[in-house]
Amino acid sequence: MEGVAGVVAPDDIKPGHAEYERNRQYMTDEASAAVRGILSFDPEASIVVCDAHAAYRNLLPDRLAGGCRLLRGSPRTHGMLTGIDNDVDAVCLIGYHAKAGTHRSLLAHTMSGSTIASVRCDGQELGEIGLNAALVAHFGAVPVLVTGDDTSVSEADSIVPGVSTVTVKWAVGNRAAENLHPAESCRRIEAAARTALESRDQVRPPQFTGTVDLEVDMLRPFMTERACQIPGVTRRGPLTIGFTAPDFPAAYDLIDIFAILAAAA
């Protein structure tokens, strides 16, 4: 949701705020634009839209474009990418943000802005774009499209060579950006979804085979202490925890568990 045109501040994405109610409409519209673009490429496509922000209850079902199914609610396996398996051909990442610590980036964070400072897999730092692209690739699918602010697009170009992108706003700081009109962002996303599928053979997502060495830097010492209660998790520094995961999906899911434990009262 952070990467949707018009969104610039924390209140914009938090339920209970007037700005959130408006921006969840924009979020639904951008998802709908991607659906229309996919159907223009393949009218018989089977499309699942995964609500992937916060508690996964943001998209408005009656506003969403027809021709798709909506997956919403939590908890669920693989979080933002619930349902990913070997039957999926392609994935569009709509409304994304850059990884934690990115300079001049709008609302940048990785998985949980209140608990996680950095995530590394086999030594490679990944934000949500890279983590999700790698999970998609693990199951043999292709991450074909990423949309968000200019820093998110730069990150996507770097970590997923060949991926199609749409810049819907240009960050001037962590909570300020120059935005496209919502209708224009949707027009560009719809067009890009079709061309992204046409050029999907050019995409080279990050790939992790076999065991994965996972390292996560937390924000507070007590957060690392909680995570170390999980068998196999070790402390590698004052704020760093590590785990050797049997495969990438296991590493991906463990990051979510670290964030949940860290945020518990």
Buried (B, 14 or more C-beta within 10 A) or exposed (E): BBBBBBBBBBBBBEEEBEBBEBBBBBBBBBBBBBBBBBBBBEEEBEBEBBBBBEEBEBBBEEEBBEBBEBBBEEEBEBBBBBEBEEEBEBBBBBBBBBBBBBEBBBBBBBBBBEBBBBBBBBEEBBBBBBBBBBBBBBBEBBBBBBBBBBBBBBBBBEBBEBBBBBBBBBBEEBEEBEBBEBEEBBBBBBBBBBBBBEEBEEBEBBEBEEBBBBBBBBBEEEBBBBBBEBEEBEBBEEBBBBBEBEEBBBBBBBBBEBBEBBEEE
